Amino acid sequence: MANSETCCSTQLIDGDGTFNVSGLESFMKEVKLAECGLSYAVVSIMGPQSSGKSTLLNNLFGTNFREMDAFKGRSQTTKGIWMARCADIEPCTLVMDLEGTDGRERGEDDTAFEKQSALFALAVSDIVLINMWCHDIGREQAANKPLLKTVFQVMMRLFSPRKTTLLFVIRDKTRTPLENLEPVLREDIQKIWDSVPKPQAHKETPLSEFFNVEVVALSSYEEKEEQFKEQVASLQKRFHHSIAPGGLAGDRRGVVPASGFSFSSEHIWKVIKENKDLDLPAHKVMVATVRCEEIANEKYASFVANEDWCQLEEAVQSGPIPGFGKKLSSLLDTCFSEYDAEATYFDEGVRSSKQKQLQEKLFQLVQPAFQSALGHIRSGTLDKFKEAFDKALKGGEGFSVAANNCIGSGLVQFDEACTDVVIEQTNWDTSKVREKLLRDIDAYVATVRATKISELTSSYEEKLKQALSGPVEALLDGANRDTWPSIRNLLRRETESAVSGFSAALTGFDMDEETRQKMILSLEAYARGLVEGKAREEAGRVLMRMKDRFTMLFSHDSDSMPRVWTGKEDIRAITKTARSSSLKLLSVMAAIRLDDDDTDNIEKVLAVALVDSSPSSNATRSITMVDPLASSSWEQVSSSKTLITPVQCKSLWRQFKTETEYSVSQAISAQEANKRNNNWLPPPWAIVALVILGFNEFMTLLRNPLYLGVIFVGFLLIKALWVQLDVSGEFRNGALPGIISLSSKFIPTIMNLMRKLAEEGQNPAANNPQRTPSKNSYNDGHAVSSSASSNLTALDNGTEYASPLKDE
């Protein structure tokens, strides 16, 4: 039984007329026929052999009956009677494919089986399709009229008549209209019915009482396939609900319940087979057939049990056998000679037929051993080839030369070995095994070639990676106007070097120019992809690179020394220079420029939009033009070459400025603090004003030098207080905190200073036992002033000691 998703089939009656009881039972279970009750229909088809019956059923009902292969000639395709369930047709419809009539294969047996099968079809079917050629209408034999006449007569005698629909299918319809063909057919059918002897009860019964005659015409399947399928699809609709009133079999009678279909069909066939008048073969041919078949079976069994054959069959499974062909040919020749000696007096045709069958059986028996012997030769030759090929490659021989030499020697060895296993009685060709060996060799060579080429490609790709990755990363890190031209030159130089070596290495593999060029282009694409990948990788770190570059330029001078903010530096200019350099890096990383004709204005657009912009210019530009960075693509730059879009550049620049503003503010603060610490003099205009306005006072001091001593002592006192209070240190934290801190420390510091002066004045006179009276008052005053200055200085340093007065 053969099954598919929508159709299953079985052979109901084989070519010898044996009814397949078990097959039908299994078929009924598969299609669940017993559950249908009376809701099922049986359709059968009969007609000449090779008239396209199976093809029609498969197209009409979606069945899977075997069809004739037109390229192999016209021969018998369907043997016996096959049954299948129609796909997608309700109610459940069974279709029977009958063996074709007028076949040359059956010979004398054809007419008998033809009548039996046709009678069986009419007995169990609700609808019988009569398949006939359009050009055969009007011909006696081709139109199946004698067959119908015999069937009508026997049916009336054997069975209770039932209502059956006869659907005549005219194949390969010509230009003759169906309206002209149908009356001819109906007239012939009526004549057949009228000429058939009938029982007394049905002598006057019209044909329509037992048969519904329908006629359809179909175009040629081979010449007008589409039109044929359309007509078949239209015909198929008539089989839907065929047993309903008004359907093709709507008025059928005597329907057997589905559960009894198997038993009913078997009984009908048994009655038909027991009609001896329908089957009487020639006695002579029958005896010859039986006896020659017995002799052939005996010789086959003798050969199977032959000890030499058993040993040969067992030995060939494990390895090659020297002289295998001669040994097996001798055994077969002995068997055939014995058959000829015993069957020589029987009918020559039967004897030759049975001898041919014996040969086919014996050849089928020994063929596996023959194939095993060939398999050993093939595998041995393949192993030797692999060994020789690998050895040649290790010896430094060129790949193509080694492959061609080893293949040639391997095939010669195989052909020589095959002559030892050839069987004389057969014409078996070893070319398929040879082709299989050649395919295996080619597959091995292709595998080795692919491995070698892969290793070679990987080697050059690694070289390119080492030659490009580091330099490209360094060039992108120091991005400037010459970055991409330098990368292009580097890529061109390294690619040309790699391609030159790679191309030279490929010449030894004997490949066509197209494949070679593809591999070279693939290597070039790899190099370009490597650079592009590195560029995309660096583009992902562009913000970090920009900040590093800004920090380097902003925090270091031209000599790469750390910058000290003394107050003389132009922070605005330094900031602008550092940001412009960072913007240059951003413009370089914004797009890939590996082609010589890659031109763009990215740097100019970024400079105008980000660096050269001012509040006034921004206001004017917002009114007059659109933001050039409000876009997802650069002008003159394709999306595949874009690394950073204008919108992303704007976002990155905003983030960059935010993260670098702190460094700028810190530098400004440091510069202002340095100015405050180093600039205690009044402004120049104030000094000039003091000189002019204080001229009189200055002249007074010159006329009375005593004022200078008082001023000097006051200066010393003020300096001591300044150092003791650490005024500059207090004001570093701000004016208000400094004033508050000094106010809290001022009074204690004055008191401490006065105490120190008092202690200095009370020192014992013993410390100064002699004083020189000749010294004038000026010298005494000078000594006192020096002592006070020393004391104040000591307070400034935080050391509590008094300088002694020395007499000269």
C-alpha positions in Angstrom: 0.0 0.0 0.0 1.3 3.5 -0.8 0.2 6.4 1.3 0.4 10.2 1.0 -1.2 13.1 2.8 -4.5 13.1 0.9 -4.4 9.8 -1.1 -3.7 6.2 -0.4 -3.8 3.3 -2.8 -3.5 -0.5 -3.0 -3.4 -3.2 -5.7 -6.8 -4.8 -5.5 -6.1 -7.5 -8.1 -2.6 -8.3 -9.3 -1.7 -9.2 -12.9 -2.2 -12.9 -12.3 -5.8 -12.3 -11.1 -5.2 -12.8 -7.4 -7.5 -10.8 -5.2 -5.6 -8.9 -2.5 -7.8 -9.5 0.5 -5.4 -8.3 3.2 -4.5 -5.2 1.2 -8.1 -4.3 0.7 -8.8 -4.7 4.4 -5.9 -2.4 5.3 -7.0 0.1 2.7 -10.5 0.2 4.2 -9.1 0.9 7.6 -6.9 3.6 6.3 -9.7 5.5 4.6 -12.2 4.6 7.3 -14.6 3.3 4.7 -16.7 1.3 7.2 -17.8 4.6 8.8 -19.4 5.9 5.5 -22.5 3.6 5.5 -24.1 4.2 2.1 -22.4 7.5 1.6 -19.6 6.5 -0.8 -19.1 6.1 -4.5 -17.0 3.8 -6.7 -15.5 5.0 -9.9 -13.6 2.9 -12.4 -11.9 3.5 -15.7 -11.1 1.2 -18.6 -9.8 1.6 -22.1 -6.9 0.7 -24.4 -3.4 0.3 -23.0 -1.3 3.5 -22.9 -4.3 5.7 -23.5 -3.7 7.9 -20.5 -6.1 6.3 -18.0 -3.8 6.7 -15.0 -2.8 10.2 -16.1 -6.5 11.2 -16.3 -7.3 9.7 -12.9 -4.3 11.4 -11.2 -5.3 14.8 -12.6 -9.0 14.3 -12.1 -9.0 12.9 -8.5 -5.5 13.7 -7.1 -4.5 10.0 -7.0 -1.0 8.6 -7.3 -1.3 5.8 -9.8 1.8 5.0 -11.8 1.9 6.7 -15.2 3.6 5.7 -18.4 7.0 7.2 -19.2 6.6 8.3 -22.8 10.4 8.5 -23.3 10.7 4.8 -22.6 8.2 3.7 -25.2 4.6 2.7 -25.0 4.2 -0.3 -22.8 2.1 -1.7 -20.0 2.1 0.5 -16.9 -0.9 -0.7 -14.8 -1.0 -4.4 -14.1 -4.2 -5.9 -12.7 -6.6 -3.5 -10.9 -5.5 -0.8 -8.5 -7.7 1.1 -6.1 -7.3 4.5 -4.4 -9.3 7.1 -2.5 -9.9 10.4 -4.3 -8.5 13.5 -2.7 -10.7 16.4 -1.6 -13.9 14.9 -3.0 -17.1 14.4 -0.9 -18.6 12.0 -0.3 -15.8 9.3 0.0 -15.1 8.3 -3.5 -13.0 5.2 -4.5 -11.5 5.0 -7.9 -10.2 1.8 -9.7 -7.6 1.9 -12.4 -8.0 -1.2 -14.7 -5.2 -2.8 -16.8 -5.4 -1.5 -20.3 -6.9 -3.6 -23.1 -5.3 -4.7 -26.3 -1.9 -5.0 -24.6 0.9 -7.0 -26.2 2.3 -8.1 -22.8 -0.4 -10.7 -22.0 -0.8 -12.3 -25.4 -3.5 -14.9 -25.4 -4.4 -14.1 -21.8 -5.3 -10.6 -22.7 -8.9 -11.1 -23.8 -9.8 -13.3 -20.9 -8.5 -10.9 -18.2 -9.8 -8.0 -20.1 -13.4 -9.4 -20.0 -13.0 -10.3 -16.3 -11.7 -7.0 -15.2 -14.3 -5.1 -17.2 -17.1 -7.2 -15.8 -15.8 -6.7 -12.3 -15.7 -2.9 -12.8 -19.3 -2.8 -14.1 -20.4 -4.9 -11.2 -19.0 -2.9 -8.3 -18.8 0.7 -9.8 -21.3 3.4 -9.7 -19.5 5.3 -12.5 -17.4 3.7 -15.2 -15.2 5.9 -17.3 -14.6 4.6 -20.9 -11.4 6.1 -22.1 -11.1 6.3 -25.9 -9.3 8.2 -28.6 -11.2 10.8 -30.6 -9.8 9.5 -33.9 -10.9 5.9 -33.0 -14.6 6.8 -32.9 -16.4 4.6 -35.5 -13.7 1.9 -35.4 -14.9 -1.5 -34.2 -12.0 -2.7 -31.9 -10.5 0.6 -30.8 -13.8 1.8 -29.4 -14.2 -1.2 -27.1 -17.5 -2.1 -28.6 -16.9 -5.9 -28.7 -15.8 -5.7 -25.1 -18.9 -3.9 -24.0 -21.1 -6.4 -25.9 -19.6 -9.3 -24.1 -19.7 -7.5 -20.7 -23.4 -6.6 -21.1 -24.3 -10.2 -21.9 -22.3 -11.8 -19.1 -23.4 -9.2 -16.6 -27.1 -9.8 -17.3 -26.5 -13.5 -16.8 -24.4 -13.4 -13.6 -25.6 -10.6 -11.5 -28.7 -8.7 -10.6 -28.6 -5.6 -12.8 -27.8 -2.3 -11.1 -27.9 1.3 -12.3 -24.4 2.3 -13.5 -23.3 5.5 -15.2 -21.1 5.1 -18.3 -19.0 8.2 -18.8 -17.3 8.1 -22.2 -14.2 10.3 -22.2 -13.1 11.3 -25.6 -9.3 12.0 -25.5 -7.3 14.3 -27.8 -10.4 16.0 -29.1 -10.1 17.3 -32.7 -11.9 20.1 -34.4 -15.0 17.9 -34.8 -17.6 19.3 -32.4 -18.7 17.2 -29.5 -22.3 17.6 -30.6 -21.4 15.6 -33.8 -19.4 12.9 -31.9 -21.8 12.1 -29.1 -24.8 10.9 -31.3 -22.4 8.4 -33.0 -21.3 6.9 -29.7 -24.8 6.7 -28.3 -26.1 5.0 -31.4 -23.3 2.4 -31.2 -24.0 1.8 -27.5 -27.6 1.3 -28.2 -26.9 -1.2 -31.0 -24.7 -3.2 -28.7 -27.4 -3.2 -26.0 -30.1 -4.3 -28.5 -27.9 -7.1 -29.8 -27.1 -8.6 -26.4 -29.3 -11.6 -25.5 -31.4 -10.8 -22.4 -33.4 -12.8 -20.0 -37.1 -12.9 -20.7 -37.9 -10.4 -17.9 -35.6 -7.8 -19.5 -36.1 -8.3 -23.2 -37.9 -5.0 -23.6 -35.9 -3.2 -20.9 -34.3 0.0 -22.3 -30.6 0.7 -21.8 -31.4 3.7 -19.6 -32.9 1.3 -17.0 -29.4 -0.1 -16.2 -27.0 2.6 -17.5 -26.8 6.4 -17.6 -24.7 7.3 -20.7 -22.6 10.5 -20.5 -20.0 11.8 -23.0 -17.2 14.4 -22.4 -14.3 15.4 -24.5 -10.8 16.5 -23.4 -8.0 18.2 -25.3 -4.6 16.6 -25.8 -2.6 16.4 -22.5 0.8 16.6 -24.3 -0.1 19.3 -26.8 -2.6 21.4 -24.8 -1.7 20.7 -21.2 -3.2 23.9 -19.7 -6.4 23.5 -21.6 -6.5 19.8 -20.6 -6.1 20.7 -16.9 -8.9 23.4 -17.1 -11.3 20.9 -18.7 -10.4 18.2 -16.1 -11.0 20.7 -13.3 -14.4 21.5 -14.8 -15.1 17.7 -15.0 -14.0 17.2 -11.4 -16.8 19.4 -10.1 -19.4 16.8 -11.5 -17.9 14.2 -9.1 -18.6 16.3 -6.0 -21.7 14.9 -4.3 -22.0 12.5 -7.2 -24.5 10.3 -5.3 -26.9 13.2 -4.5 -30.1 13.5 -6.5 -29.2 14.9 -9.9 -25.5 13.8 -9.6 -23.7 11.5 -11.9 -24.7 8.5 -9.8 -27.8 10.0 -8.2 -30.2 7.2 -9.2 -27.9 4.2 -8.5 -29.5 1.1 -7.1 -28.4 -2.0 -5.1 -25.7 -0.2 -3.1 -23.7 -2.4 -0.7 -23.0 -0.9 2.7 -19.5 0.3 3.0 -18.7 -2.2 5.8 -19.5 -5.1 3.4 -17.6 -3.7 0.4 -14.6 -5.9 0.9 -16.5 -9.2 1.1 -18.9 -8.2 -1.7 -15.9 -7.4 -4.1 -14.1 -10.6 -3.2 -17.2 -12.7 -3.9 -17.9 -11.0 -7.2 -14.3 -11.6 -8.4 -14.5 -15.2 -7.3 -17.6 -15.8 -9.4 -16.0 -14.1 -12.4 -12.8 -16.2 -12.1 -14.8 -19.5 -12.0 -16.3 -18.8 -15.4 -14.1 -21.3 -17.4 -15.2 -20.1 -20.7 -13.3 -16.9 -20.2 -9.8 -18.4 -19.6 -8.4 -21.5 -21.5 -4.6 -21.3 -22.2 -2.9 -23.7 -24.6 -1.9 -27.0 -22.9 1.5 -27.2 -24.5 2.5 -23.8 -23.4 1.2 -24.4 -20.0 3.3 -27.6 -19.5 6.4 -25.9 -20.8 5.9 -23.0 -18.6 5.5 -25.0 -15.5 8.4 -27.4 -16.2 10.9 -24.9 -17.3 10.2 -22.7 -14.3 10.8 -25.8 -12.0 14.2 -26.5 -13.7 15.2 -22.8 -13.4 14.3 -22.8 -9.7 16.3 -26.0 -9.1 19.4 -24.5 -10.7 19.1 -21.3 -8.8 18.8 -23.1 -5.5 21.8 -25.3 -6.5 23.9 -22.2 -7.3 22.9 -20.5 -4.0 24.0 -23.6 -2.1 27.3 -24.0 -4.0 30.2 -24.1 -1.6 32.6 -22.3 -3.9 30.1 -19.5 -4.4 29.5 -19.2 -0.6 33.2 -19.0 0.1 33.7 -16.4 -2.7 30.8 -14.3 -1.5 32.1 -14.3 2.1 35.7 -13.6 1.2 34.8 -10.6 -1.1 33.2 -8.8 1.9 36.5 -8.5 3.7 38.8 -7.5 0.9 39.8 -7.8 -2.8 40.2 -11.4 -4.3 42.6 -12.1 -7.1 40.9 -13.7 -10.1 37.4 -12.9 -8.8 35.9 -12.4 -12.2 37.2 -15.7 -13.7 36.0 -17.7 -10.7 32.5 -16.3 -10.7 32.2 -16.6 -14.5 33.1 -20.3 -14.3 30.4 -20.9 -11.7 27.7 -19.1 -13.8 28.7 -20.9 -17.0 28.2 -24.3 -15.3 24.8 -23.4 -14.0 23.5 -22.2 -17.4 24.9 -25.3 -19.2 23.0 -27.6 -16.8 19.8 -25.7 -17.4 20.1 -25.9 -21.2 20.8 -29.7 -21.0 17.6 -30.4 -19.0 15.2 -27.9 -20.8 16.3 -28.5 -24.3 13.1 -30.4 -25.5 10.6 -27.9 -24.2 9.0 -25.1 -26.2 11.8 -22.8 -27.4 10.1 -19.6 -26.5 9.2 -20.7 -23.0 12.6 -22.2 -22.5 14.4 -19.0 -23.6 12.1 -16.9 -21.4 12.7 -19.0 -18.3 16.5 -19.0 -19.0 16.4 -15.3 -19.2 14.6 -15.1 -15.9 17.2 -17.5 -14.4 20.0 -15.3 -15.6 18.3 -12.1 -14.2 17.9 -13.8 -10.8 21.5 -15.1 -10.7 22.8 -11.7 -11.8 20.8 -10.0 -9.1 22.3 -12.6 -6.6 26.0 -12.0 -7.6 25.8 -8.3 -8.3 26.3 -7.3 -4.6 29.5 -9.4 -4.6 30.6 -7.7 -7.8 29.9 -4.3 -6.4 31.8 -5.2 -3.2 34.9 -6.2 -5.3 34.7 -2.9 -7.2 34.3 -1.0 -3.9 37.5 -2.5 -2.6 39.3 -1.5 -5.7 37.9 2.0 -5.5 38.8 2.5 -1.9 42.2 1.1 -2.3 42.9 3.3 -5.3 41.6 6.4 -3.4 43.9 5.6 -0.4 46.9 5.3 -2.7 46.1 8.5 -4.4 45.8 10.4 -1.1 49.2 9.0 0.1 50.9 9.9 -3.2 49.3 13.3 -3.4 50.2 14.3 0.2 53.7 13.1 -0.4 54.1 15.2 -3.5 52.9 18.3 -1.8 55.3 17.8 1.1 58.1 17.4 -1.4 57.5 20.9 -2.7 55.8 20.0 -5.9 53.2 22.4 -7.3 49.6 21.8 -6.3 48.2 21.5 -9.8 51.1 19.5 -11.2 50.9 17.1 -8.2 47.1 16.7 -8.5 47.2 16.0 -12.3 50.0 13.5 -12.0 48.5 11.6 -9.1 45.0 11.5 -10.7 46.3 10.1 -13.9 48.3 7.3 -12.2 45.4 6.5 -9.9 42.9 6.0 -12.8 45.4 3.8 -14.6 45.7 1.6 -11.5 41.9 1.4 -11.2 41.3 0.4 -14.8 43.9 -2.4 -14.5 42.4 -3.7 -11.4 38.8 -3.7 -12.9 39.8 -6.1 -15.6 40.3 -8.8 -12.9 36.7 -8.6 -11.6 34.7 -8.5 -14.9 32.2 -11.3 -15.3 32.1 -12.7 -18.8 28.3 -13.4 -18.9 27.4 -9.8 -18.0 27.9 -6.5 -19.7 28.1 -4.6 -16.5 29.8 -1.3 -16.9 32.4 -0.2 -14.3 32.2 3.4 -15.5 29.9 4.5 -12.7 32.3 3.2 -10.1 35.1 4.9 -12.0 33.1 8.2 -12.0 32.5 7.8 -8.3 36.2 7.3 -7.7 37.0 10.4 -9.8 34.4 12.4 -7.8 36.0 11.2 -4.5 39.4 12.2 -5.8 38.1 15.6 -7.0 36.4 16.1 -3.6 39.7 15.3 -1.8 41.7 17.6 -4.1 39.1 20.3 -3.6 39.2 19.9 0.2 43.0 20.1 0.2 42.9 23.1 -2.2 40.4 24.9 0.0 42.5 24.2 3.1 45.7 25.4 1.4 44.0 28.5 0.0 42.3 29.2 3.3 45.7 29.0 5.1 47.3 31.2 2.4 44.4 33.8 2.7 44.6 33.8 6.5 48.3 34.4 6.3 48.1 37.4 4.1 45.1 38.8 6.0 47.2 38.5 9.2 50.0 40.3 7.5 47.7 43.1 6.4 46.2 43.3 9.9 49.7 43.8 11.5 50.7 46.3 8.8 47.6 48.4 9.0 46.0 48.3 12.4 48.7 50.0 14.4 49.7 52.7 11.9 46.1 53.6 11.1 45.3 53.9 14.8 48.3 56.2 15.3 47.4 58.3 12.3 43.8 58.7 13.5 45.0 59.5 17.0 47.1 62.4 15.7 44.4 63.5 13.2 45.3 66.5 11.0 44.9 67.6 7.5 47.2 64.9 6.1 45.7 62.0 8.1 43.5 60.5 5.4 46.0 61.0 2.5 48.5 59.2 4.7 46.1 56.4 5.4 45.3 56.1 1.7 48.9 55.9 0.8 49.5 53.3 3.6 46.5 51.2 2.5 47.6 51.4 -1.2 51.2 50.5 -0.4 50.4 47.6 1.9 47.6 46.2 -0.3 49.7 46.3 -3.4 52.4 44.4 -1.6 50.1 41.8 -0.2 48.2 41.3 -3.5 51.5 40.9 -5.4 52.6 38.0 -3.1 49.1 36.5 -2.9 48.6 36.5 -6.7 52.0 34.8 -7.2 51.0 32.2 -4.6 47.7 31.5 -6.3 49.2 30.6 -9.7 50.2 27.2 -8.4 46.6 26.2 -7.8 45.5 26.2 -11.4 42.4 28.2 -11.0 40.5 30.2 -13.5 41.2 33.9 -13.9 37.7 34.9 -12.7 38.1 33.0 -9.4 41.6 34.3 -8.9 40.4 37.9 -9.4 37.6 37.3 -6.9 40.0 36.2 -4.3 42.3 39.1 -4.9 39.4 41.5 -4.7 38.3 39.8 -1.5 41.8 40.4 0.0 41.7 44.0 -1.1 38.2 44.3 0.4 39.5 42.8 3.6 42.3 45.4 3.8 39.8 48.2 3.2 37.4 46.8 5.6 40.2 46.5 8.2 40.9 50.2 7.9 37.2 51.2 7.9 36.7 49.0 11.0 39.6 50.7 12.8 38.2 54.1 11.8 34.8 53.2 13.1 36.4 51.9 16.3 38.3 55.1 16.8 35.2 57.1 15.9 33.5 55.5 18.9 36.2 57.0 21.1 36.3 60.4 19.5 35.1 62.3 22.5 37.9 60.9 24.7 40.4 61.7 22.0 39.1 65.3 21.7 39.4 65.8 25.5 42.9 64.4 25.6 44.0 66.6 22.7 42.4 69.7 24.4 44.1 68.9 27.7 47.4 68.4 26.1 47.3 71.7 24.2 45.6 73.7 27.0 47.7 72.5 29.9 51.1 72.3 28.1 53.1 74.9 26.3 54.8 74.6 22.9 57.7 72.7 24.5 55.2 70.2 26.0 56.0 71.5 29.5 53.2 71.9 32.0 51.8 75.4 31.8 51.9 77.6 34.9 49.3 80.3 34.9 51.3 83.4 35.9 48.8 85.9 34.6 50.6 86.7 31.4 49.0 84.0 29.3 46.1 84.7 26.9 43.6 82.0 28.1 41.0 82.9 25.5 43.5 82.4 22.6 44.9 79.2 24.2 41.4 77.8 24.6 40.4 78.7 21.1 43.6 77.0 19.7 43.0 73.9 21.8 39.3 73.7 20.8 40.1 74.3 17.1 42.6 71.4 17.2 40.0 69.2 18.9 37.4 70.2 16.2 40.0 69.3 13.5 40.1 65.8 15.1 36.3 65.6 15.0 36.2 66.6 11.4 38.8 64.0 10.4 36.9 61.3 12.3 33.5 62.3 10.9 33.8 60.4 7.6 35.9 57.8 5.8 38.0 59.2 3.0 39.8 56.2 1.4 39.2 57.2 -2.2 41.2 59.7 -4.1 38.1 61.6 -5.2 36.6 61.8 -1.6 36.1 65.6 -1.0 34.0 67.3 1.6 33.6 70.5 3.5 33.0 68.9 6.9 35.8 70.9 8.6 34.5 74.2 7.3 30.9 73.4 8.3 32.0 72.4 11.8 34.2 75.5 12.1 31.4 77.8 11.0 28.7 76.1 13.1 30.7 75.4 16.3 33.8 77.5 16.7 33.3 80.7 14.7 29.8 81.2 16.1 29.0 84.1 18.5 25.7 85.1 20.1 25.1 87.9 17.5 26.1 85.7 14.6 23.9 82.8 15.9 20.9 85.1 16.1 21.5 86.4 12.6 22.0 82.9 11.3 18.9 81.5 13.0 16.9 84.0 11.0 18.7 83.8 7.7 19.6 80.1 7.3 19.1 76.6 8.6 21.5 75.0 11.1 24.0 73.1 8.9 24.4 70.4 11.6 20.6 69.7 11.7 21.0 66.8 9.4 21.7 63.1 9.5 24.1 63.1 6.6 27.0 65.1 5.2 26.9 66.8 1.8 29.0 64.9 -0.8 29.5 62.0 1.7 27.5 58.7 1.3 26.0 57.1 4.4 28.3 54.1 4.1 31.3 56.4 4.6 29.8 58.4 7.4 31.3 57.7 10.8 29.7 60.6 12.8 26.6 62.4 11.5 26.2 66.2 11.8 23.7 65.8 14.6 26.1 63.5 16.5 28.9 66.0 15.9 26.8 68.8 17.4 26.0 66.6 20.4 29.6 65.5 20.9 30.8 69.2 20.7 28.3 70.2 23.3 29.4 67.5 25.6 33.0 68.2 24.9 32.6 71.9 25.8 30.8 71.0 29.0 33.5 68.6 30.1 36.4 71.0 29.3 34.9 74.2 30.7 36.0 73.3 34.1 39.7 73.2 33.1 39.3 76.7 31.6 37.6 78.1 34.7 40.3 76.6 36.9 43.0 78.2 34.7 41.2 81.6 35.0 40.9 81.2 38.7 44.6 80.3 39.1 45.6 83.3 37.0 43.6 85.7 39.0 44.9 84.3 42.3 48.5 84.7 41.0 47.8 88.3 40.1 46.4 89.0 43.5 49.4 87.4 45.2 52.1 89.2 43.2 50.6 92.7 42.7 50.7 94.7 46.1 51.8 98.0 44.6 49.2 100.6 43.8 48.5 101.3 40.2 51.0 103.6 38.3 48.6 106.5 38.2 48.2 106.3 42.0 52.0 106.4 42.4 52.2 109.5 40.1 49.4 111.1 42.1 51.2 110.4 45.4 54.4 112.0 44.1 52.7 115.1 42.9 50.3 115.6 45.8 52.9 114.5 48.4 55.8 116.7 47.2 55.4 119.2 50.1 55.3 116.4 52.7 58.4 114.8 51.1 60.3 118.1 51.4 59.2 118.4 55.0 60.7 114.9 55.7 64.0 116.0 54.1 64.1 119.2 56.3 63.3 117.2 59.5 65.0 113.7 59.5 63.4 112.7 62.8 60.2 112.0 60.9 62.0 109.4 58.9 62.9 107.5 62.1 59.3 107.6 63.2 58.1 106.4 59.8 60.6 103.6 59.8 59.6 102.4 63.3 55.9 102.5 62.1 56.8 100.5 59.0 58.5 97.8 61.2 55.5 97.6 63.4 53.1 97.3 60.5 55.2 94.7 58.8 55.4 92.7 62.1 51.6 92.8 62.3 51.2 91.8 58.6 53.4 88.8 59.1 52.0 87.9 62.4 48.4 88.1 61.2 49.1 86.4 57.8 46.9 88.9 56.0 47.6 87.6 52.5 46.7 84.1 53.6 43.5 85.1 55.2 42.2 87.0 52.2 42.8 84.0 49.8 39.6 82.6 51.0 37.7 85.7 50.2 37.3 89.3 51.4 34.5 88.8 54.0 36.0 85.6 55.6 39.4 87.4 55.7 38.0 90.5 57.5 36.2 88.4 60.1 39.3 86.3 60.8 41.6 89.4 61.1 39.2 91.3 63.4 39.2 88.3 65.8 43.0 88.1 65.8 43.9 91.9 65.7 43.7 92.8 69.5 45.5 89.6 70.8 48.3 90.2 68.3 48.7 93.9 69.4 48.8 92.8 73.0 51.3 90.1 72.4 53.5 92.5 70.4 53.4 95.1 73.2 54.3 92.5 75.8 57.3 91.4 73.8 58.5 95.0 73.5 58.1 95.6 77.2 60.0 92.5 78.1 62.8 93.7 75.8 63.0 97.1 77.5 63.3 95.5 81.0 66.4 93.4 80.2 69.1 93.8 83.0 71.9 96.4 82.4 74.4 93.6 83.0 73.7 92.6 79.5 75.2 95.9 78.4 78.0 96.7 81.0 79.8 99.4 79.0 78.5 102.1 76.8 80.7 104.4 74.8 79.9 108.0 75.8 81.5 109.3 72.7 78.7 108.0 70.6 76.2 110.6 69.7 72.4 110.4 69.9 72.2 109.3 66.4 74.1 106.0 67.1 71.9 105.3 70.1 68.8 105.8 68.1 70.1 103.6 65.4 70.8 100.8 67.9 67.3 101.0 69.3 65.8 100.9 65.9 67.9 97.8 64.9 66.8 96.0 68.1 63.1 96.7 67.5 63.4 95.6 63.9 65.1 92.4 65.1 62.4 91.7 67.6 59.6 92.3 65.1 61.3 90.0 62.6 61.5 87.3 65.3 57.8 87.6 65.9 57.2 87.3 62.3 59.1 83.9 62.3 57.3 82.8 65.4 60.5 82.7 67.6 60.4 84.4 71.0 63.9 85.9 71.6 65.4 89.4 71.8 68.5 90.6 70.0 71.0 92.1 72.5 72.3 95.6 72.1 76.0 95.8 71.3 78.2 98.7 72.3 81.0 99.6 70.0 
